[in-house]
Amino acid sequence: MGKDVIIACDFDSCEQTLSFLDKLEEHKPYVKIGMELYYAEGPAIVKTLKERGHKVFLDLKLHDIPNTVKKAMKVLSNLDIDMCNLHAAGTCKMMEAALEGLTREDGTRPLLIAVTQLTSTTQERMEADILIEEPMEKVVGHYAYNAMISGLDGVVCSPLEADKVHNACGSEFLTVTPGVRFADDDKGDQARVTTPAKAKELGSDYIVVGRSITGAKDPKAAYERCVAEFVG
């Protein structure tokens, strides 16, 4: 599977999203729909973007009891999404239930990946707020391993952890990495960040890029720069 840049469309309406995507002209980028946009527009936004020719990563980060997640994934399986996710902290049982719910009767399904630790989380906050005192690298690796043995396709992690995840889980296990900024951008609320070029060097399979593209004066040029640095 080749590398790709996923644009985080963190807008609050379909109108804003389409207005932004129109600026990219002939490009049909892979897009991420997060909570804000999905909660504002519902499943219709997925249909709209798919009709326009985009691949869609539905980023809802499910985390609940296994049966609830299984039922929710069954609903999401009816959408024509390409990728969705959940929190690995929900345990192997929850991830296995999610996979079962997401798989259609004909055996097909979107890619399913698990969030390890959010890229806004620091070692200090992980220890103080959620009482996990193991090193970040070890925690991410353990969560990734749990996702792999549960049958998932990959994980969301920082680019800084991508190579370690591949070493532990194999080269075919996907790493989808937010926390990517151009070297001359502000890192915002992200803590574990790097550039598109560095993410490529570290082995990320997909990078998720938001404000460096969506907030750029020339989004088309910013997207093309990101693709050039990451995909080559």
Solvent accessible surface area in square Angstrom, and as a share of the most:
residue,aa,sasa,rsa
1,M,153,0.68
2,G,58,0.56
3,K,69,0.29
4,D,44,0.23
5,V,0,0.00
6,I,0,0.00
7,I,0,0.00
8,A,6,0.05
9,C,0,0.00
10,D,81,0.42
11,F,37,0.15
12,D,74,0.38
13,S,27,0.18
14,C,31,0.18
15,E,142,0.64
16,Q,90,0.40
17,T,0,0.00
18,L,39,0.19
19,S,58,0.38
20,F,9,0.04
21,L,6,0.03
22,D,86,0.45
23,K,110,0.47
24,L,0,0.00
25,E,117,0.52
26,E,120,0.54
27,H,48,0.21
28,K,112,0.48
29,P,3,0.02
30,Y,11,0.04
31,V,0,0.00
32,K,21,0.09
33,I,0,0.00
34,G,6,0.06
35,M,86,0.38
36,E,91,0.41
37,L,0,0.00
38,Y,29,0.11
39,Y,153,0.58
40,A,58,0.45
41,E,63,0.28
42,G,17,0.16
43,P,73,0.46
44,A,63,0.49
45,I,2,0.01
46,V,2,0.01
47,K,133,0.56
48,T,37,0.22
49,L,0,0.00
50,K,49,0.21
51,E,127,0.57
52,R,69,0.25
53,G,49,0.47
54,H,5,0.02
55,K,110,0.47
56,V,0,0.00
57,F,4,0.02
58,L,0,0.00
59,D,9,0.05
60,L,17,0.08
61,K,48,0.20
62,L,35,0.18
63,H,99,0.44
64,D,75,0.39
65,I,109,0.56
66,P,38,0.24
67,N,81,0.41
68,T,60,0.35
69,V,2,0.01
70,K,65,0.28
71,K,125,0.53
72,A,36,0.28
73,M,0,0.00
74,K,128,0.54
75,V,98,0.56
76,L,12,0.06
77,S,6,0.04
78,N,125,0.64
79,L,33,0.16
80,D,93,0.48
81,I,8,0.04
82,D,38,0.20
83,M,0,0.00
84,C,1,0.01
85,N,2,0.01
86,L,0,0.00
87,H,40,0.18
88,A,5,0.04
89,A,50,0.39
90,G,10,0.09
91,T,79,0.46
92,C,36,0.21
93,K,143,0.61
94,M,0,0.00
95,M,0,0.00
96,E,88,0.39
97,A,15,0.11
98,A,0,0.00
99,L,34,0.17
100,E,108,0.49
101,G,5,0.05
102,L,0,0.00
103,T,54,0.31
104,R,77,0.28
105,E,186,0.83
106,D,110,0.57
107,G,50,0.48
108,T,69,0.40
109,R,73,0.27
110,P,6,0.04
111,L,39,0.19
112,L,0,0.00
113,I,0,0.00
114,A,0,0.00
115,V,0,0.00
116,T,4,0.02
117,Q,16,0.07
118,L,76,0.38
119,T,8,0.04
120,S,55,0.35
121,T,23,0.13
122,T,44,0.26
123,Q,52,0.23
124,E,114,0.51
125,R,122,0.45
126,M,0,0.00
127,E,66,0.30
128,A,64,0.49
129,D,89,0.46
130,I,93,0.47
131,L,144,0.72
132,I,41,0.21
133,E,137,0.61
134,E,82,0.37
135,P,75,0.47
136,M,17,0.08
137,E,95,0.43
138,K,122,0.52
139,V,9,0.05
140,V,1,0.01
141,G,23,0.22
142,H,104,0.46
143,Y,35,0.13
144,A,0,0.00
145,Y,102,0.39
146,N,28,0.14
147,A,0,0.00
148,M,62,0.28
149,I,95,0.48
150,S,7,0.04
151,G,35,0.34
152,L,10,0.05
153,D,32,0.17
154,G,0,0.00
155,V,0,0.00
156,V,14,0.08
157,C,0,0.00
158,S,0,0.00
159,P,0,0.00
160,L,75,0.37
161,E,11,0.05
162,A,0,0.00
163,D,51,0.26
164,K,81,0.34
165,V,1,0.00
166,H,30,0.14
167,N,129,0.66
168,A,60,0.47
169,C,15,0.09
170,G,32,0.31
171,S,86,0.56
172,E,145,0.65
173,F,13,0.05
174,L,13,0.06
175,T,0,0.00
176,V,0,0.00
177,T,0,0.00
178,P,26,0.16
179,G,1,0.01
180,V,0,0.00
181,R,18,0.06
182,F,9,0.04
183,A,89,0.69
184,D,110,0.57
185,D,55,0.29
186,D,121,0.63
187,K,102,0.43
188,G,39,0.38
189,D,101,0.52
190,Q,33,0.15
191,A,32,0.25
192,R,28,0.10
193,V,39,0.22
194,T,18,0.10
195,T,37,0.21
196,P,1,0.01
197,A,49,0.38
198,K,80,0.34
199,A,0,0.00
200,K,82,0.35
201,E,126,0.57
202,L,33,0.16
203,G,23,0.22
204,S,0,0.00
205,D,22,0.11
206,Y,10,0.04
207,I,0,0.00
208,V,10,0.06
209,V,1,0.01
210,G,13,0.12
211,R,135,0.49
212,S,9,0.06
213,I,0,0.00
214,T,32,0.19
215,G,60,0.58
216,A,32,0.24
217,K,214,0.91
218,D,78,0.41
219,P,11,0.07
220,K,47,0.20
221,A,49,0.38
222,A,10,0.08
223,Y,19,0.07
224,E,67,0.30
225,R,97,0.35
226,C,0,0.00
227,V,41,0.24
228,A,65,0.50
229,E,53,0.24
230,F,0,0.00
231,V,61,0.35
232,G,79,0.76
